[in-house]
């Protein structure tokens, strides 16, 4: 599995509550929902992030 970038994000409590509600409805964690929404916003702008290469050869899977 490739490394993930961690960072602090401050949100308005009302925004957090809506993210939680949306995530539950789509059976995702709030973290996964935020990443999904960010990727969707990038895609709407024609930007497709490149996946990071795995650290070890045995981590390479079918999804690369």
N, C-alpha and C positions, 0 to 999 in steps of 0.2 A: 504494500500500500504506500502511495506517495505521501510525503509530508504535507501537513495542512498548516496554513498560516493562521495563527491566533491573534486576535486583537480585541481591544475593549470598544464596545459600542454603547453609547448612551442614547436611550430612546424615551420619548414621551410615554408615560404609562398607558395612555389610551391607544397608542400605536402598538405597544407590546401586547395589550389585551386582544387587539384585532389580529395580530400575527399568531397568537396562541390559538384563537378561535379558528382561523383559517388553516393552521397546521393540523389541528385536531380533525377538522373536516376532511383533510386530504391524507390523513394517517402519516404525518411527518412530524419530526421534532421541529421546534421553532428554529433551531440552527439550520436544519435542512431546508425549511421553508424559506428562510432568508436567502440562502444560497440559490435556491430555485428561482426566486423572484429576481435576484440580481442577474443570474444567467439569462433569464427571459428578457429583462430590460436590455442587456447587452445584445442579445440576438435581434431584438427589434431595431437596433441601431447598426446591424450588420457586423457585429463583433463576435467572433467565436474564440474564446480563450483556448490556448494550447494547453494540453495536459502536461504536467510535469513528468519527466521520466522517473521510473522507480529507482530507488537507491541501490537495490541488489538485483542481479539478473533473475533470481528465482521469484521475485515479485512481479515479473512481467507476466501479464495474463492475456486473455483473448480480447479484452476491452480496449486495448491500446490502439 
